[in-house]
Amino acid sequence: METIDAFYFAIEKIYELKEENIEVKITPYRKVSEEEKQDLIKEYSGPERIPFDKWCKITFTINKDDDVRKIQEVGNYLGMVGISFDTGGCKRQRDWEFDWSFSYIPKSEKFEWIQAREDVEDMISKMNDLSG
């Protein structure tokens, strides 16, 4: 599998979550000047990265507690096949960044990526507990 195939594979997994009634929004990367675009391409291009024109933000709206588990399971699965990307979120939302942080290195999932996703989820949960 090439990196672009990994990108489309990840998108397929996102649509599978959507089919499970998880609200999903895919937003193209913000508009940038041509100069900034060229700088980003120069800095973040390589065979393990997706092309700049594919960069996007995936936002999941959390409507049920079980949505979080399903999203996390898919994120961990993608990691196990070598796909990594930045994640974040808040009480009723999770975000995946398919941008400069998206990379595909076959069979490269490291414990650190799984742990990082779990740490982000724990941090979001703790923030929610404090805010009520």
N, C-alpha and C positions, 0 to 999 in steps of 0.2 A: 504494500500500500504506500502510495506517495502522500506527501503532506496535504495536498489539495483533496485527495480521497479521504484522508482523516478528517478534514474540515467538513466535508459533506456527510461523512459517517456521523460526526457529532451533531450536525443539524438534523439528521434522521432521528437520532436519539431524543433530541429536543421535541420533534414533532410527535414522537411516541408518548412523551409526557403530556403533550397537548391533547392527544387522544384519550388520555386518562383524566381529562377535564381539569388539567392544571393550566391556568391562564398564562400565556406566553406572549411576549412582545419582543420582536427583533428589530433593533434600531441601527441603521448604518452609522458608521463612525462619523464624528463631527466633521464639518467642512473645515479645511485648512488651506492656507495659501499654497501655491505651487512650490514655493521655496521650502516651506515646512514639510510638504508632502515628500519632496525629493530628499530632504534630510532624514525623514522617518524611514523611507525606503532604503536609503544608504545604510543607516544604522541597524535596521531590523530586517534585512533581507537575508535569505539563506535557504538551503534546501529543507530545513526543518520548520520553516515559517510559512504562514499563509500570505498571499499577496495583499498589498494595502487595500485594494478595492473590495476585498472580502471582510475587512475589519468591521465588527459590529458588537453591539451590546445586547445580551439576552437578559430580559427581565421576566422573572417568574413572580406572579402574585400568589401569595399564600392564602388560600381560603379555608383549608382544613389542616389540622395538625399533621396528618399523614402525608401531605404534600411535601413537607420538609424532608421526610425520610426518603420519599421517592426521588426527589431532586438530588439528594446527597448520594444515593445509591448509583444513579446514573453518572454523576460526577466521578465517583470512585471507579466505576467500571471504565469510563473513558481514560482515567489515569492508568489503570492496569494495562490498557492496550498501548500506552505510550503517548497519550494526548494530555497536555497540560495547558492551563490558562488561569488567569486571575479570577478570584471570586470575592463576593462581598454581599451586603444586604442589610436589612433591618427587620423589624418585627413581622411585617406582612409582605416582605419582598426579598428575593434572592437575585443576585446579578452575576452573570458570567461575562467576562470580557474576552471576546475573540478578536484580539488586536495583536500588538507587538508581543504580548505575553503568550499567545497561542503557539504551541510548538508540538511537533510530532517526532518522537524518536522511538522507533519500534522497541517494545519490551523494555522501556526505560523507566517505568513507574517506580518511583522510589518511595520508601516509607514516609519520607519527609513531605511529599505532596499529599498523601492521604492524611497525614497528621495535620498538615496546614489547613486542609479543608475542614477537618473536624475541629481544629482550634478556632477557625472563623465561625463555625456554627455554634460552638460553645460560647464565644464572645457575644454573638448576636442574642443567644438565649439569655445570658446573664444581663445584658442591657435591657431586654424585655422584662425580666423579672424585677429589675429596679424601677422601671417606668410604669409597671402595673399594666 
